[in-house]
């Protein structure tokens, strides 16, 4: 019910904030006290991010200040929070960028730009990427330039994957005998 009250008052719910920050709330038992603070107009400080995701409403603040009694900590921050601050921990998802395709004429720079554009659009820092995977070796060059691990996936490996798929394969995938992407 407290989530509904926050939504009714036009405040972004903490679970929604976690979704926008691409992280999981670890100590959910703290949620009622954080909602109470938000509904009472108290600031909730967020540590471990540079800016709030767009569209977030409520008395959320990036970083700590002297008014903070409640802090959402994204990741394993080394910043000292001081005594008396209630903490809600939000562990960031690790990301695998898979199925990176490219036209034959696309260069490594275009792949780098595309990977960065996707991460920017999602609001995910490059340090949260575990690996980049593709059937195209040139994608590996882009991953290396970004300082990311790369996994070259073989066509035979893709053929062995058993999954339902709603997207029909392109002519190129048909030529290779691979089903469409999901």
Secondary structure as a PSIPRED ss2 file (coil, helix, strand):
# PSIPRED VFORMAT (PSIPRED V4.0)

   1 X C   1.000  0.000  0.000
   2 X H   0.000  1.000  0.000
   3 X H   0.000  1.000  0.000
   4 X H   0.000  1.000  0.000
   5 X H   0.000  1.000  0.000
   6 X H   0.000  1.000  0.000
   7 X H   0.000  1.000  0.000
   8 X H   0.000  1.000  0.000
   9 X C   1.000  0.000  0.000
  10 X C   1.000  0.000  0.000
  11 X C   1.000  0.000  0.000
  12 X C   1.000  0.000  0.000
  13 X C   1.000  0.000  0.000
  14 X H   0.000  1.000  0.000
  15 X H   0.000  1.000  0.000
  16 X H   0.000  1.000  0.000
  17 X H   0.000  1.000  0.000
  18 X H   0.000  1.000  0.000
  19 X H   0.000  1.000  0.000
  20 X H   0.000  1.000  0.000
  21 X C   1.000  0.000  0.000
  22 X C   1.000  0.000  0.000
  23 X E   0.000  0.000  1.000
  24 X E   0.000  0.000  1.000
  25 X E   0.000  0.000  1.000
  26 X C   1.000  0.000  0.000
  27 X C   1.000  0.000  0.000
  28 X H   0.000  1.000  0.000
  29 X H   0.000  1.000  0.000
  30 X H   0.000  1.000  0.000
  31 X H   0.000  1.000  0.000
  32 X H   0.000  1.000  0.000
  33 X H   0.000  1.000  0.000
  34 X H   0.000  1.000  0.000
  35 X H   0.000  1.000  0.000
  36 X H   0.000  1.000  0.000
  37 X H   0.000  1.000  0.000
  38 X H   0.000  1.000  0.000
  39 X H   0.000  1.000  0.000
  40 X C   1.000  0.000  0.000
  41 X C   1.000  0.000  0.000
  42 X C   1.000  0.000  0.000
  43 X C   1.000  0.000  0.000
  44 X E   0.000  0.000  1.000
  45 X E   0.000  0.000  1.000
  46 X E   0.000  0.000  1.000
  47 X E   0.000  0.000  1.000
  48 X C   1.000  0.000  0.000
  49 X C   1.000  0.000  0.000
  50 X C   1.000  0.000  0.000
  51 X C   1.000  0.000  0.000
  52 X C   1.000  0.000  0.000
  53 X C   1.000  0.000  0.000
  54 X C   1.000  0.000  0.000
  55 X C   1.000  0.000  0.000
  56 X C   1.000  0.000  0.000
  57 X C   1.000  0.000  0.000
  58 X C   1.000  0.000  0.000
  59 X C   1.000  0.000  0.000
  60 X E   0.000  0.000  1.000
  61 X E   0.000  0.000  1.000
  62 X E   0.000  0.000  1.000
  63 X C   1.000  0.000  0.000
  64 X C   1.000  0.000  0.000
  65 X C   1.000  0.000  0.000
  66 X C   1.000  0.000  0.000
  67 X C   1.000  0.000  0.000
  68 X C   1.000  0.000  0.000
  69 X C   1.000  0.000  0.000
  70 X E   0.000  0.000  1.000
  71 X E   0.000  0.000  1.000
  72 X E   0.000  0.000  1.000
  73 X E   0.000  0.000  1.000
  74 X E   0.000  0.000  1.000
  75 X C   1.000  0.000  0.000
  76 X C   1.000  0.000  0.000
  77 X C   1.000  0.000  0.000
  78 X C   1.000  0.000  0.000
  79 X C   1.000  0.000  0.000
  80 X C   1.000  0.000  0.000
  81 X C   1.000  0.000  0.000
  82 X C   1.000  0.000  0.000
  83 X C   1.000  0.000  0.000
  84 X C   1.000  0.000  0.000
  85 X C   1.000  0.000  0.000
  86 X E   0.000  0.000  1.000
  87 X E   0.000  0.000  1.000
  88 X E   0.000  0.000  1.000
  89 X E   0.000  0.000  1.000
  90 X E   0.000  0.000  1.000
  91 X E   0.000  0.000  1.000
  92 X E   0.000  0.000  1.000
  93 X C   1.000  0.000  0.000
  94 X C   1.000  0.000  0.000
  95 X E   0.000  0.000  1.000
  96 X E   0.000  0.000  1.000
  97 X E   0.000  0.000  1.000
  98 X E   0.000  0.000  1.000
  99 X C   1.000  0.000  0.000
 100 X C   1.000  0.000  0.000
 101 X C   1.000  0.000  0.000
 102 X C   1.000  0.000  0.000
 103 X C   1.000  0.000  0.000
 104 X C   1.000  0.000  0.000
 105 X C   1.000  0.000  0.000
 106 X C   1.000  0.000  0.000
 107 X C   1.000  0.000  0.000
 108 X H   0.000  1.000  0.000
 109 X H   0.000  1.000  0.000
 110 X H   0.000  1.000  0.000
 111 X H   0.000  1.000  0.000
 112 X H   0.000  1.000  0.000
 113 X H   0.000  1.000  0.000
 114 X H   0.000  1.000  0.000
 115 X H   0.000  1.000  0.000
 116 X H   0.000  1.000  0.000
 117 X H   0.000  1.000  0.000
 118 X H   0.000  1.000  0.000
 119 X H   0.000  1.000  0.000
 120 X H   0.000  1.000  0.000
 121 X H   0.000  1.000  0.000
 122 X H   0.000  1.000  0.000
 123 X C   1.000  0.000  0.000
 124 X C   1.000  0.000  0.000
 125 X C   1.000  0.000  0.000
 126 X H   0.000  1.000  0.000
 127 X H   0.000  1.000  0.000
 128 X H   0.000  1.000  0.000
 129 X E   0.000  0.000  1.000
 130 X E   0.000  0.000  1.000
 131 X E   0.000  0.000  1.000
 132 X E   0.000  0.000  1.000
 133 X E   0.000  0.000  1.000
 134 X E   0.000  0.000  1.000
 135 X C   1.000  0.000  0.000
 136 X C   1.000  0.000  0.000
 137 X H   0.000  1.000  0.000
 138 X H   0.000  1.000  0.000
 139 X H   0.000  1.000  0.000
 140 X H   0.000  1.000  0.000
 141 X H   0.000  1.000  0.000
 142 X H   0.000  1.000  0.000
 143 X H   0.000  1.000  0.000
 144 X H   0.000  1.000  0.000
 145 X H   0.000  1.000  0.000
 146 X C   1.000  0.000  0.000
 147 X C   1.000  0.000  0.000
 148 X C   1.000  0.000  0.000
 149 X C   1.000  0.000  0.000
 150 X E   0.000  0.000  1.000
 151 X E   0.000  0.000  1.000
 152 X E   0.000  0.000  1.000
 153 X C   1.000  0.000  0.000
 154 X C   1.000  0.000  0.000
 155 X H   0.000  1.000  0.000
 156 X H   0.000  1.000  0.000
 157 X H   0.000  1.000  0.000
 158 X H   0.000  1.000  0.000
 159 X H   0.000  1.000  0.000
 160 X H   0.000  1.000  0.000
 161 X C   1.000  0.000  0.000
 162 X C   1.000  0.000  0.000
 163 X C   1.000  0.000  0.000
 164 X C   1.000  0.000  0.000
 165 X C   1.000  0.000  0.000
 166 X C   1.000  0.000  0.000
 167 X C   1.000  0.000  0.000
 168 X C   1.000  0.000  0.000
 169 X C   1.000  0.000  0.000
 170 X C   1.000  0.000  0.000
 171 X H   0.000  1.000  0.000
 172 X H   0.000  1.000  0.000
 173 X H   0.000  1.000  0.000
 174 X H   0.000  1.000  0.000
 175 X H   0.000  1.000  0.000
 176 X H   0.000  1.000  0.000
 177 X C   1.000  0.000  0.000
 178 X C   1.000  0.000  0.000
 179 X C   1.000  0.000  0.000
 180 X C   1.000  0.000  0.000
 181 X C   1.000  0.000  0.000
 182 X C   1.000  0.000  0.000
